[in-house]
Amino acid sequence: MARRLSRRFQVTLVGEGVLVGLAGGAVVTLYRIALSHAEGLLRSVTGALSGGWVGPLCWLVALAAMMLVVGRLVSWEPATSGSGIPQVDAEVVDRMDAPWHRVIPAKFVEGTLLALSGLSLGREGPSVQLGGMSGKAVSRALGRKRGEERLLVTCGAAAGMSAAFHAPFTGVLFALEEIHKEFTAPLIISVMSSAIASDLLVSQVLGVQPVMALAFSRDLPHPDYALVVVLGVLCGLLGAAHNRGMFALQDLFGRIRSHLPYARLAVPFALAGIVAFTWPELMCGGDAVLEEVLATSHPGIVALLTLLAGKYVFTSVCFGSGAPGGTLFPLVVMGALVGGAFAAGCTELVGLRQWYFSNFVALGVAGLFSGVVRAPVTAVVLVFELTGSLDALLSVSIVSIIAYVTSSLTRTDAFYEHLLANLLNTTTADPDVSGLGGRKALESVRVGAGSRLEGMLVRDVPWPDGMRVVTVERAGEELLPSGDTRLEALDDLLVIVGSDAADDALLKLRVMAAQRVGG
């Protein structure tokens, strides 16, 4: 524990965070350049081939070839399937040990080919995984132990998100709120160092402009904050619907059991071939959609809702297939469409003034992000960095909190927590492993100094019903607990709990683990 808490170790961790930021930032910068060229080439080629049937047919043949390459790479390194964020989550909780030297080149090539193919997937998830694996590479080069390596993976995830969105504080909050789920001063400082170093490198190469520039025209009048509350509820409900739809399509694709992964990938690649010549705005992450929304002074609600439906269906099919791409950028685009459609509707129904349209576009981004990912603080910081304005802070905070609460009340799983559970095979009953039935969730609880749990043997702890302890992290080292393991202050307990009773069980355990001050 001395190593974990010493000042020298904290300073060393900051320096290592800078190294990880530079490494992760370099990889993601190259990745963004490759994606940009691939998307430009895609639009040039499909534009030239449009008209007649020979051109589209040739493009379908090219798509089939790219699908075979992507499928072969996923078969070669399965850890690259999907967005990559659940894999980083699994690394941080020490439930996965992916080979970084295979993941980085495979994910890089896969993402580039998917962008060239036009699938509706984002760069952020892969960027987080590329950054996390860069952190792992730095850890291995420095000869660090597994506990410290997981901290550097978190730093790398922050660097990847920072470089992808050109938003360093979003990277910090996402890594802490969504991935590591712990806020300590040494960790925050090292993650900040990594994210800032990454952003500095990206800025030198790609410039200082944000990936997307949202605007916040002026402060809303206080009576219009009622509309912000309504939008928050709407975003929470749509966030829950988004997750349920995505999960259902994943389950549907999961029924395909032969000729994997090609049989699953064939569906989105074929759909991408159709979209390229019928509705090209939907291709890739959604830059074209966002530009269209922001450039139109009076967009119609029907047009916005049509784009929203099309983008959601295309993204869901692409992601549900297990294609190695993310959903965060499409999610941001869909949030902008939700906010824009809401503002257009309010303009017609209650006379909302047109110049507030851009405000609600930004609010929609924050609300849907919070409703889907359940990371409201990250949502607020993301919109702050994309708008560059603190004027939006109050309304963005309101919409994010309300969306978070509303989505939680629907009893729908948070997006990445569900994907992590699927990855770790904890959504199905396995009595030999956990002794629990039904759906499971992984949670982390820290033993506070002077708490009821401090000094207790694992077998003597009155564990809440439906809960089992998986690992105990102590001083950066992982312990596999037995009944004779004695818990100590600052131990981090990774527990698995049936989601039906998760809230009550976790509350009971956290009460027992809470630090006591005084007598």
Residue, then its C-alpha position, 0 to 999 in steps of 0.5 A: m500500500a505504501r507504493r500506492l499512496s506514496r508521493r513519489f508514486q503519484v508523481t511517477l504516475v503523472g509522468e507515465g500518464v503524459l507518456v500514455g497521452l502522447a502514445g495514445g494521442a499519436v495512434v488516434t491522430l493517425y486513426r482520425i487522418a485515415l478515417s478522414h481520407a477513407e470517408g472522402l474517398l468513399r463519397s468521391v467513389t460512390g458519387a462517381l459510380s451513381g447513375g445506372w446499375v453497373g457502378p453500384l454493382c461494382w461497389l457491392v463487389a468492393l464492399a464484399a471484399m472489404m467485409l471479408v477482410v474485416g471479418r478475417l481481422v475480427s476472427w484473428e483478434p476477437a477483442t476488436s469486435g464491437s466498439g472497444i469500450p466494453q473491452v477497456d472496461a473489462e481490462v480495468v476490472d481485470r477480467m480481460d488481458a487483450p494482446w495490445h500488439r494485435v488489437i491496435p493494428a487490427k482495430f486501426v485497419e478495421g475502422t478504416l475499412l468500415a469508414l470506407s464502406g460507409l457503415s454508420l459507426g463512430r470513431e470514439g469507441p475504437s479511439v478509446q480502445l486504441g488509447g487504452m491499448s496504448g496505455k497497456a503498451v507503455s505499461r509493458a514497456l516500463g515493466r509495470k505490474r498488473g494493478e498499475e497497468r490498469l491505471l495506465v489503461t484508464c489514462g489511455a482511454a482518456a487520451g483516446m476520447s480526448a483525441a477523438f472528440h478534441a475535448p480533453f475534459t470530456g476524456v477525463l470525465f468519461a474515463l473516470e465516470e464510465i470506465h474506472k468509476e473511481f475519483t481519487a486525486p492521484l488518478i484524476i491528475s494522471v488521467m488529466s495529464s494523459a488527456i491534455a498531452s493527447d489533445l496537445l498532440v492532436s492540436q499540433v497535427l489537426g488544428v484546434q477546431p473541435v470535431m463538431a462546433l455546436a452553438f449556444s446563441r443566448d440564455l433562455p428566458h426562465p419560463d422556457y426552462a419548462l421546455v428544458v425539463v420536458l426535453g430532459v424527460l423525452c431524452g430519458l425515454l428515448g435513451a431507454a428506447h435506444n438501448r432496448g432497441m440496440f440490445a434487441l438487435q444484438d440478441l437477434f444477430g446473436r441467433i446467427r451461429s454459423h459462418l461467423p463473423y461473416a454472416r453477421l457482417a454481411v447484413p450491414f455491409a449490404l445495407a451500406g451499399i444500398v444507403a450509399f446510393t439512396w440516402p448518402e447522408l446516413m453514411c459513416g458517423g453522421d458528419a453530413v447529417l450534423e452539417e445539414v442540421l446546423a446549416t439549415s435556418h428553419p429545418g422542418i420537424v418531419a425532415l429531422l424525425t426522418l433523419l433521426a429514424g434512418k440514422y438510428v436504424f442504420t446505426s443499430v443494424c451496424f452495431g448489432s452485427g458486432a462490426p468493430g466500430g463505435t456508436l458515440f458519434p452517431l449518438v451525438v448526431m441523433g441527440a442533435l436531431v432530437g433537440g432540433a426536432f423538439a425545438a422545431g415542434c416547440t416553435e410551431l406549438v408554443g411559439l419558441r423563437q427561432w434563434y433558440f434552435s441551436n440551444f436545443v440542438a446542444l441540449g439534445v446532445a447532452g440529454l440523449f448522451s446522458g439517457v443512453v450512457r448514464a454519465p450525466v457529468t460527462a454529458v455536461v462537460l462534452v457540450f461545454e467543450l463543443t459549444g465553448s460556452l458556460d452560458a449553457l451550463l444550467s440548462v445542460s445540467i438540468v436536461s442531463i440530470i432529468a434524462y439520467v433519472t428518467s432513463s434509470l426509472t425505466r429499468t433499462d440497462a445503461f449502454y456500456e454496462h450491458l455490453l460489459a455484462n455481455l462480454l463477461n458472459t454474466t447475463t446468463a445463469d452460470p451456477d458453477v461460477s456465480g451461483l446466481g440466476g438471471r441477469k447480472a451486474l458488476e459493481s465496485v465498492r471500497v472498504g472505508a477506514g473504520s467501517r463495519l467491513e474492515g477486519m472481517l473475514v469474507r465468510d463472516v460478511p453478511w453479504p446481501d442476497g444475490m451478491r458474490v464477491v469476485t476479486v479484492e484489489r489491495a495496494g494495486e494487487e488483485l486477490l482472489p478471495s476465499g472465506d479466510t481472506r480478511l478485508e482491510a481499509l481501502d480494499d476495492l471489492l468487485v462484486i457481482v449482483g443480480s440486477d433485479a435487486a442490485d440497487d438494494a443490495l449495493l446500498k446495504l453493502r455500501v452502508m457496511a463499507a462506509q467510512r466512520v469518523g470518530g467513535 
